[in-house]
Amino acid sequence: MAQSSAITSSILPLPQTRAIWSRLSESRQLSLRLVQPLSAEDMTVQAMDDASPAKWHLAHTTWFFETFILSRHLEGYEIFDPAFNFCFNSYYETHGPRQPRPQRGLLTRPGCEQIFAYRAHVDAGLEKLVERGIEAGSELARLLELGINHEQQHQELLLTDVLALFAANPLRPAYLAPRPRQDRGEPEPLRWIGFTGGIHQIGHGGESFAWDNETPRHGELIHPYRLADRLVTNAEWLAFIGDGGYRTASLWLADGWTIVNREGWRAPLYWEERDGEWLAMSLEGLRPLDCAAPVAHVSYYEADAFARWAGHRLPTEFEWELAVRGLPATGNTLASNALRPLPAPASNDTRPRQMFGDVWEWTGSAYLPYPGYRAPSGALGEYNGKFMVGQHVLRGGSCVTPEGHVRATYRNFFYPHQRWQFMGLRLASEIA
């Protein structure tokens, strides 16, 4: 949820109103650009229970604006289709029954053209709402910011779900045509960066936007530690595989070892070995493995096992947040248009690299509320708080995270067995 500044009775001046509309409109247009390479068939089906069809993402984000903003704040607004509440509600119990998540791919109706018409209807309402003026610091101003950030989350999910879909297709289609690239071969040697301990303030404490799970800001005791200056690479993961990493029970947590054997895991998701060469499915289709690039699509269980094999561990989310303090929240994100993790840029800097973008980094921290956390009231209170059990925190963003979406305090979270997202890892260890 947004962090509120002092509420005043003033209406935002015209330049600020235009800025809000510009950001909102650009975000809405980006979603449409992301589905341009897709056919209507591509947009309708889902690859697995965790994923959603592309057209569902387009409709759900639209439903969010209609349900939480237009129906409450735009007098005279007409709901596009009352049946859409059942079709495109995600998990908001306060808004009634909904299509089960594993069955979203059965929604062949409404069709894509009707979804585009739905978006146009809601966008017209949003424009009319903004034109009427927005009270500075108001609930409406905060909800618009929330809606923009919510749509950005689904833009990332849309691309990762497309990858899951195309990876399941025997033709291994490409979302975008492959572009020239040069495999750098072996990665640069890993360096270690030390950090002093103490009690450090963790969490979001400013007036800019943040989700409710990033608050309240609080003190955490952090012991001295070292952090790897870059992400773990495909080459290092190949060494883990070659050393029997997926066959050595002592490296694995019990639940992870059960899944490895039940599912037959022998490599990260989307990896294939053909004639002695490793390939990986990407948004550019099936491509040779880039050994210097960060490993992606690994579960928490795999990340934890690799860290144990390497003689280290995963950082806590508090260690990660302390390490990025003072660093710009920039990197290989969606705006770079690489659509895949890239090798760490060469640097003689003493600061860590690849902290933002490329892959979400698994931490050793369970997804739990911060001290003093209270879920917001109302339907939007269901957004984060009710999921604070059984999941782990990831930090930093990925190569398909929209520009400007992440920050030092951002907490992503997934179940430890999940790996279809762009998930990777960075090593940490204690300082004796």
N, C-alpha and C positions, 0 to 999 in steps of 0.2 A: 504494500500500500504506500501511497505517497506520504512523505513527511510534510506536514502542513506548516506554512509560515503564518504569521499573525494575520487573522482575518480582518479585512477592512471593508468598508462599504463602497470603495471606489471601483469603477469599471476600468478594466485594463485599457490603456491607451491603444489607439489604432495600430501602431507598429507592433505591439506585443500580441494583439489579437491576430494580426496577419501572420506573425511568426508561429503562433499555435496552429493556425489553419495550414500553413505551409508544411509544418512537420507532420500533421495529421494526414494531409493529402498525399505527401510523399510516401508515407508509410503504407497507405492504402494502395497507391499505385505500384509500389514495390512488390506487393503480394501478387498483383496481376502480372507483372513482368516475370516473376519466378515461375508462373505456370505456362508461359508462352511456348516453351519447347514441348509441352505435353499434349497428347491427344485427349479427347473426351474419355476414351477407354482407360488411359493412364490415370486420369483424375478420379475415377470411380471406384477402383478396387483398393484393397489394403493387403499388405504382404503378411501381416501377423497381428495378433491381438494388441500388441503395444503400439502399433502404427495406426495411422488414420489416412483415409483417402485425401488427395490434394483438394478436391472440391469441398470436402467436409471442413478442412482448415479454413478455406475461403468463407464458407458459410458460418462457421462457429464464431470467428472473429467479428463478423458482421452482426450476428445474433447478440454478441456481447455489447456492442455499441447500441443496438436497438433496445435491448432489455434493461441495461443499467444506466443508460444516458437518455436516449431519445424519448422513450416511453414515460420518463419521469420529469424531464426538463424541457421538452419542446411541446408547448401547448398545441393541440390539434393534430399531433402526429398520428398517422394511421399505420398500425402494424401491417407489415407486408403480407404475411400469411400466418395465422395463429398456429397452424400445424408445425411450423418450423421450430417452435419451442421444444416439441418432443424430439424432432430430428437432430437439432444442433446444440441443445444443452449438453454440457460435458459431464459435470459431476455435482452441480448445484442442487442439493436435495430440496432447498427451499423453493425451487422453481419447478418442482414436480417430476413425474416420470420422464424417461428419456430412452432413446435407442441405446441398447447395450453397446459398450465400446467395442467388443470383439465382432459386432455385427454391423458396424458402420459401412462396410463395403457392400452391404445388401441394399443400400439406399440408391438404387439406380434412378429413382425418382425422388426429389426433383432433379431434373437434368442440369447440365452445366450452364445452358443458356439462362435457365431460370435463376440459377445461383448468381450469375453475372447481373441479371436484372435486380435481384435482391440487393446486391452490393451497391448498384447505382441508386436505388431507392433510398437506402440508408445514408449513402454519401451525400445525397441532396439534402436530406434532413440534417446531417451534421453541418453542412455549409450554412444552412439557414440558421441553425442554432448559434454558430459562431458569429454570424453577421449581426445577431441581436445584442452582442456584447457579453462579456464574461466578467463576473465579479472577481476581483483579485483575491486570491486565497480561498475562494469558495469551494464547496464540494464539487461543483461542476468542473472547475479548473483542475482539481485533483483527479476527477474521474476521466477526463480527457487524456491526461498524462498517463494514467493507469491503462487506458485503452490502447494508447500507442505502444506502450511497453508490452502489453499482452499480445498485440499483433506481432511484434518483433519476435517474441518467443515462438509463436506459431510459424513464422517464416523459417526459422531454423528447423523446427520439427517437420515442416513440409519437405524440406530438402533431404533431411535424414530419412524420412519415410519414403521418398522417391527412390533413394539409394537402396533401401531395403527391398522395395518392389522390383527394381530392375535387377538386383542381385538374384532374386528368386526366379527371374525370367530366363529360360534356357538360352535365349538369344543374346543375353548380356548386353542389352542396349545401352547407349550412352545418353545421358541427359543433355550434355553438350559435346560437340565434336572434340576429339583429343587435340591438344595443343602441343607444340614442340616443347620438350623439356630435356634437361640433361641430368642424368643420375650422377651425383657427386661421389658415388662409391662409399667408402668408409666415412663415418662421421668424424668430426673433430674430437680430440680427446676431451673427456669430461673433466671439468674443474669444479672445485668445491668452494663455497662461500660461507664464511662463518658469521653467526649472529649471536649477540650477547643476550643473556636472559634478563629476567625481571618481570614486573607487572606492567603489562601494556594494555592500552585501551583498544578494544576490538568492537567492530560493528559501526553502523552508520549513525552519525550524530549531527549531520548538517541539515539544511533546509531544502536541498535538492531532492529529486525523486529517489526513493528506495522502496523495496518490498518490505512488508512488515517483518519477515523472518530475518532481516538484517539488523533488527533493533531488539532491545535497547542497547545502546553503547555501554560497555562494561569493561571492567578490568579482568585480565586473564594472566595467570602466572605461566610464563614460558621459560623453560630451561635453555641454557646455551645449546645451539644446534648448528649443523651444517646443512646446506641445501645445494643440490646439483645445479650448475649454472645453465643447464639446458634439459630438454625432455629426453626420455629414453627413446632410442631409435629402432627402426626395423632391423638394422644390422645386429644390435644388441639382443633383440628378441630372437633373431635366428640362432644366436649363440645359446640362448636359453632353451630353445627347441632342440638344438643339436646335443645339448648336455642332458637331455631327458627330462626337461622341466615339466612336461605334461604327463610324465610317467613316474614321477617321484613323489610318493604320498606325503613324505615328511615336509615338503614345501608348502602344503596346502592346508587351509582351514577345512574342517570336516565337511561343512556344507558345500564348499567349493569342490572338494575331491569327489563328493557324490555327484555333482553336476558334470564334472569332467568325464566321469565314467558313464553316466546315464546318457549324456548328449554326444559323447565321442569327441569332445574338444581336443584338437591337436595343434591348433594355431589360432590366431585372432580371427574374429568373424570376417568374412569376405576374402580370406586368403585361400589360394588354391595352388597346389604343386603339380606342374605338368612337365614331364620329361626332365625332371631334376631342376626346373626353374620355378621360383615362386612368383605368382601373380596375385594381384589384389583387385577386387572390384571397386570401382570409384565412380564418381559422377561423370567421368569421361569413358566409362566402360571398363572392361577387364584390361589391366595394364601391368607391365613388369613392376616388381616391387622396387621402390626407391629406397635404397639401404640407408641413406643419410637422413631420411625424413622421419619424423616422430611416428612411433607405432600408434595405431588407432584401433578403435572397436575392440577394446579389451574390457572385461568385467572387473569389478573390484577384486574378486577372487583371484583373477589372473594377475592383476597389478600387485596384489599383496604377495602372491607366490613368487613373482619375479623379484620383488624387493628382497625377500628372504633369501632367494638364490644368490642375489648379488651381494649379500652381506649387509644390507641396509634396511630401510623401512620407508613407508610413505610418510610425508609430512602431515602434521595436524593442520586443520584449516586455519588455526590461529598462527602457526608458524608461516604458512603461506601468506596470510594477510600482512603479517609484519614484514615479510621479505619484499612485498611490492610497494611498501610505503614510499612515496616520492617518485614512483615510476609512472610514466604516462600510460593510460589504459588503451594502448594501441598495439597493433600487431597484425598477423595474417588472419583477418576476419572476412566477412562476406564482401566488404567493399573492395578488397584486393582482387576479387574475382578469380582466385586460384582454385577455389572449391575443393581443396585438398591440403593436408598438412605439408608444410615446407621445411627443408633443412634449416637448422639454426643459422642465422646470419653470422658471418665472421665478426669477431669482436675481441678487443683486448681489455674491455671494460671489466671492472670488478663487480658489476651488478649482474643479477641473473637475467638470462634471455628467455624469450618465448613465454613470458608469464601471462600474456594475453593473446588469445587466438590460437590457431593450429588445432589443439585438442583440449577438451575439458580435462582437468587434472584431478584424478582420484586423490582424496585425502584419507587419512586414517580416522577421521572424525565421523561419528554417527550424527545423523541429522536430528538434532534436538533443539528445543527452544533455548534462547539465551535467558540468563537470569532476569526475572521480572517480565518476561514476555507474556502478553495477553493477545489472543486473536481478536481482530476487530469485530465489531458487532455487525449483524446483518449478513446477507448472502455472500458478500465479498470476503467475509471472515472465513469462508470455506476455502479460500485460495491456497493457503500454505499451511496453516496450523494443524489441520486434521491429518496431514501426511507425516507428522513428526514422529514416526516410529518405523523401525526396520529398514531405514534407508541410510545412505552415506552421502556426504557432502563432496561436491566437485567444485573447483574454482577455475576462473580464468577465461572461459569462452572458447570458441572453436573457429575453424575456417569457414563456417557457415553461420556464425553469429552476426546479426546486423551491426553495422558500425554504430558506436556510441551506446550500445545496450549494456555492456558490462562495466564494472568498476571494481575497486579493491575489495569492497565488502560484499559483493554479489555471491549468494549461496545457491548453487544448483544442487539438485538431489535426485538420486536414482537408487533403485534396488540393487543389491550387490551382484546379482546374476545378469543384469542387463548390459548389453554391449553394442546395440545398434546405433547409438549416438557416437559422435566423434569423441571417444574417451581414451585418454592415455594416462601417462604418469611421469612424475619427477621423483628422484630419490632424495632421501634425507637421512641423517644420522645424528647421534648425540656427539657432543664434544666432551671428551673425558676431562 
